[in-house]
């Protein structure tokens, strides 16, 4: 029997023993009997992934790839199965295999990018896209991804250069002009932002989104008259446009024309009562009228209703609350909300808040870190990374029972793909057990951590440091 036949037979036996569901077993029998039908492989693989049978999916797709060695779709599914199972090293190896064999397919590049970003190997992401030859048809797409990576990481100058190179090579487009304007806005180059948004408006003159951005840039540039013109143009396109009305309200607040501002806010409330941003604008008016308690009340109500993807309204609310607390002499709360506003303004809400919370935790500012983790869980209920962070805080406070409880609850919901999160949760549990002097269970947790470390993609020096941190980790002293 050849090695290939032996592997196929072994995989058949393993899968036959694991597929308990009758529908899956029946389809599996059909696949073994008629392996030439690719659609059956894809259907069973989809069922396994849907039901979170990630280990079985890996075994199954290995079998499928041996049956159809030239299938792009099956090889891609195998790589994704490795990734879903938390097997990053195997996933990277398979995605690279796809890149070598199918040079003009872009999906493997995106998946590799996501793994490298999770492992904080941004130099790998940059090299991944920069090494794509100019003659490859996916080169144009690579500029879009490369710009996005730079922008997310706050390397705004590199992001601008990438977009400018894309424009030079492939010409202006609506998306490139819009994104370039947003970057210029973040960099504080308001004149450049206005010029880029004007180019985007030329592509789509009736786009409310584009005219909104142009109005914002004009307002930041200090040209309130032209900003007001753009927001009124939005109302001509759509008379009850929320974007047009809310930005005109904020413009009037900025000009201290509160009656006009309230008129626009009331127009919004006729359509949607209790809107988060309307509440925040009312808080802004209260702050400017020297009513800090009222400002905090309105702004907190707005934050409770706000969703994570509305970045500006959260930034504005935290700034108002910070200023109001400062006026009331509460410096600690003022500083916390200043930190929150600054963090969220930099990137997307989740990444900003989670990094701020983990930074505060590292600096041992436990109360502020707790507040930020709890805010994350308000916006993203059952967020496991925040739960693990709270577990670390309980551990540092000498409350091992609470730390174990919250991290075990998190582990029930952490998907295998988030392997670093799982390692952190097990580390908190391990150290908590060590604090409780439960040597047996502590060692069991350490074994789990080392098994997970073998699956993770890290540079050798990083992996060595990670293992050293585990072996040298100290538990906090209980007061």
N, C-alpha and C positions, 0 to 999 in steps of 0.2 A: 504494500500500500504506500503510495506517495505521501510526502509530507502535507501537501495541499489537501488530499483526500482525507487524511487523518484529522487535520484541523477542522474540515467541514463536518465530519462525522461527530467530533467532540462537541462542536458548537450546536449541532442538531440535538444532541442528547441534553445539553445544558438547557437550551431553550424549551425543549419538550417538557422538561421537569418544572420549569418556572412559569409556563403559560397555563394558568389555572382557568382563566376566563374561557368558556366554551367557544365564543365567537372568535377569539384570538387563536385558540387551538385549531379550530377548523380552517382558518385562513392559513395558519402555519403549515398544516398538512397539504393544502393546495400548493403552497410555495415550494415545499420539498418535492412534490410530485411534478410540478410544472415550473421550474426555476427560470424559464425563459421570459415570463411575464413580469416586466419591471413594475407595473402599476400595483401589483399585489405587495411587493416589497415596500413601496412607498406608503401604502395604506396601513399595513401592520406597524411599520415604523412610526407613523403618525399616532396610532392608538397607544403605543408604548410611551411616547413622549407626552401625549395628552394626559396619561394616567400617572405621570412622574415615575415611570419604571426606567430610570436612566441607565442603570447598570445593564438591564436586559436590552435596552436600545443599543448600547455599545456592542454587546455580543452579537446582536442581530445584524447591525450594519456592517460589522466585520465579515460576517457570513455573506451578506449581500454583495459587498465589494469583491469578495473572492469569486462570486458567481458572475458578476458584471464588472470586471476590472477597468473598463473604459467609460463607465458612467460617471459623468460630472455630478449629477444630482445625488447619487448614492454616496459618493466620496465626501461631498459637502455635508450630507446628513450624518455621516460617521464623525466628521470633525465637530459638528454641532452637538452630537451625542456625547463625545468626550468632554466638551465644554460644559454641557448641562450636568454631567456627572462630577464636575469639579476637577477633572483630569486635565489641567492646563498644559502640562508638558506634552502630553499625547495630542491634545487639540492643536497646539502650535505646530507640531511635527506634521500633522495631517493637512492643516491649512497651507503650510509651505509646500507640501507635495502638490496641492491643488494649484498654487501659483506657478510652479514649474511646468505643470502639464497643461494648464488652461490659462495662458498668459493674459488673455483679454477679458477674463471674468473678474468683476469688481467685488463681489460679495465676500470672497475669502480675505481680501485686504481689510474690509470693514470689520470683520470678525477678529482678525489679528490685532487690529487697532484697539478694539475694546479690551482684549486680554492684556495687551501691553499697558494700556492706560490704567487698568485695575491694579497692575503690578508696579505702577509709577515709573515705568521704563519709557519715558516720553522721547528719549533719544532714539529708541527703536521705532517709535511711530513715525518720527520725522524721516528717518532713513528709509522706512518702508515705502513711503510715498515719493521721496526724492529720487529713489533708484529706478522708478518706472521710466522707461525710455520715452523720449518725446514722440517717437513714431507709434507708440502703443495707443490704440483708440480710447483707452480708459484714462489717459494722462489728464484730460480736461476735468474729469470727475475727481482726480486725485488732488487738484488744486483746491476744490471745494472742501474736501475733507481736511487737507493740511491747514487751510485757513481756520477751519472750525476748531481744530486741536489747539492751534496757537491762541485763538480768541478765548477758549475755555480756560486755558492755563494762564491767561493774563499777559501773554507775550504779544501785546497789541501792535507794536512796530513790525514784528515779523508777520503778523496776520495781515497788516496793510500791504507789506511788500509782496506777500503771496497773492493777494487779490489784484494788485497792480500788475504783477507778472501775468496773471490769468487774462486780464483785460488786454494787455499788450499782445499776447499770443492768440487769443480767441475773440477779442472784441468786447465791447460793452454789452451787458444784458441787464434786464430789470433786477434780477437777483443780486448780481455783483454790485451794481450801483447802490441798491438798498443796504446790503451788508457793509459796504465801504462807508456809507453814511453813518450807520450804527457804530462802527469802529471809531470813526472820527469824533462822534459824539462822546463816546467813552473816554477818548484821549483828551477831550477838551478842545479839539480843533473844530470849533463851531462853524467857522466859515467854510472849511472843507466839507463838513457834514451837510450844510445848506446846498453846496454845489452838487454833492453826490445825490442828495434827495431830489433836487431839481431835475437831474438826469433821469432818475427813476420815475418821476412824475411824467416826463416826456414819453416814457414807454407806456405808462398806464395813468392817463390824466384823471380818470374817474375812480381811482383806487383810494378808498378812505384811509387804509393803512398808511399808504405812502404820503398822503397829504397831512396825516396826523404827525408822522415823523418830521416832515418838513416844517410844520408849525412849531413843534417842540424845539427843533434846531434854531429856528428864527427867534423863539422866545429866549433860549439860552444865549444867543448872540446879542440879545438886548433890543432886538427890533420888534417890539410888542405890537406895533401897528400892522406890520406884514404878517405876524403870527396870527393876529385876530382875523385878518383877511383869509388866511388859509383855513382856519377853523370854521369861518362862515361859509367858505366854499364847500366844506364837508356837509353843512346843513342844506346847501343847495342840491347836493347829490342825494342826500337822504335827510329830510327835514327833522326827523326825531332821532338822529344818530347820537348814540351815547357818547362816542368819542368827541364829536363836535361840541356837544353841550357841556361835558365835564371839563374839557380843556378851556372852553370859554369861561366857565365858572372859576377855574384855578387862575386863569389870567386876571380876572377881575379881583380875586382875592389878593393876588400879588400887587395889584394897583390900589388896593384898599377901597375898592368900590363894592362894599359888602351887599348892598341892596340888589345890585345887578347880579352878583354872584349867587345870591339866594334865589333869585328868579330862575336862573338856569338849573339850580339844584332842585327846585320845586317842579320844574318841567320834567326832570328825570323821574322824580318820585311819583308823578302821575302815572308813569308806565311801570316802574319797578320800585315798590316800597321797601325801605330798609337796605338799600344798596350800600355795600361796604365803603366804596370810595366817596359816596355822598356823606356818610357819617364822618369819614376822615376829613373831608373838606369843612364840615361843620366844626370839627375839632380845630382845624387851622384858623377859622374865623374867630373862635373862642380864644385861642392863644393870642391872636393879634389884638383882641379886645381886652387883653390882660385878665382872662378868666381861666387860669391854669387847671383848676379842678375839672371844669366843664370840658376843657380841651382833652384831658386824659380820658374822661368818661366817653366822649364821642369817639376818640381814636381807638380806644380798647374795644368798643363795640364794633368798629370797622374791622379791626384785626380779627375778631372772632368770626366775622362773616367772610373775610378775605380768603381766597384760595391761593395755593402756592405759586401758580404761574403768573399772578399779577404782581410783578416785582415792584413797580413804581409805587403802587398804593401802600405796600408794606413799608418801603423805605420812608415814604412821607409820614406814615403813622408813627413809626419809631422815632423819626426826627422831632415830630410834634411832642410826643410823650417825653422824650429826653429833655427838650427845652422847657416843658411845663414842670417837670420834676426839678430841673435846675432852678427855675423861678421860685419853687416851693422850698428850696434848700435841701432837697433829697439827692445828694451827689451820687450815691451808690446806684440808685435806680436810673439816674440821668446817664451815668457812664455805661450801664448795661445796654440801654436802648440806643445809645450812640454807637456802641460796638455792633449791635444788631443791624442798624441802618447802614453802617459802613460796609459790613460784610455782604449783605444782600445786594447792595448797589454794585458790587464788583462782578458777580457772576449770577448764575441761576440760584433760586432760593434754596433748594435742598443742599447743593454742594457748598454754598456759602455758609449755611447754618451748621451743617455737620462738621465742617472744618473748624469753624469758630468754636463749637462746643468741645471738640477734641483738643484744640489748642488751649482752651481754658482749663480743661482737665489736666493736660500736661503741665500747665503752670500752677496746678493745685488750687485754682480758684473754684472750689467745688460748688459753692452756692450759685455763682453765675453760670457755671457749666450745667448744673441741674436745670436752671431756668431755661437755658437754650435747648437742652435735650427735650424738656417737656413741651416747648414751643414746636419743636420738630414733630413730636407725636400728636400735637393738635392738628398740624397741617397734613401729616402723613400717619394716620392711625396704624398702630401695630408695626411701626417701622423697627426692624430688628437691630439695625446698627445703633439707633438711639437707645434701644433697650439694653444692648451690651454695654454702651457707654454708661448708662445708669448703674449697671451691675458693677462696673469698675469703681464708680463713686461709692457705692455701698461697701465695696471691699476696702477702699482707702479709709472709709469711716469706721472700719472695724465691725461691719455687720455682715458676716459671711453667709448667714442663712438667707438674708434678703438677696445677696449677690448671686447665690446659687439658684434661688427660685426664679429670679428674673432672667438669668442667662439660660436656664433650662427651658423656660417658656419661649425665649427667642430661638433656641435651637430647633424647636418644633416647627418653626415657620421659615427658617433660613434656607433658601434654595441652595443645593450643592454648588451652584455656579459661583456663589459668593463665599469662596473658600477661606479668604482672609478673615471674614466676619466669624466664621465657624471656629477658626483657630483662636481668635480673641476670646470668644465665649468660653471655649474649653480652658483657656489659660486662666480666666477669672475663676472658673469653677475649681480648677486645680489648685490655685493659690488659696482659695477660700477653704478647701478641704485641708490644705496644709496648715492653715491657721487654726482649724478645728482639731488638728493632730490626727486626722483620719488618713493614715499612711497608705493603706491598701487602695482606697478609692482615688487618692491623690496620684498614685503611680499609674493607675488605669487611665486617668485623664491624660497624663503625660504621654502614654503610649499612643493614644488617639491623636494627640498633637503631632507627634513625630511621623505617624502614618500620613496625616494630612500634608505635612511639610514636603513629603516626597512627591506629592501631586502638584505642588505649587510651582509657578514659574518665578524664580528669583535668580539674580546673579549669584555666583558661588560665594562672594564676600558677604552678600546680604543674608544668604541662607546660614552661613556660619555665624553671623552676628545674631540672627534670629534664635538659633539653637542655644547660643551662649546666654542670651537674655533669659531664656526659659530655665536653663540650669542654674543661673545665678540669681534668679528672681527672688526678691525678699517680700515677705508679707508684712503688712503694717502692724505696728504695735497697738494693742487695745489699751486705751487709757482707763 
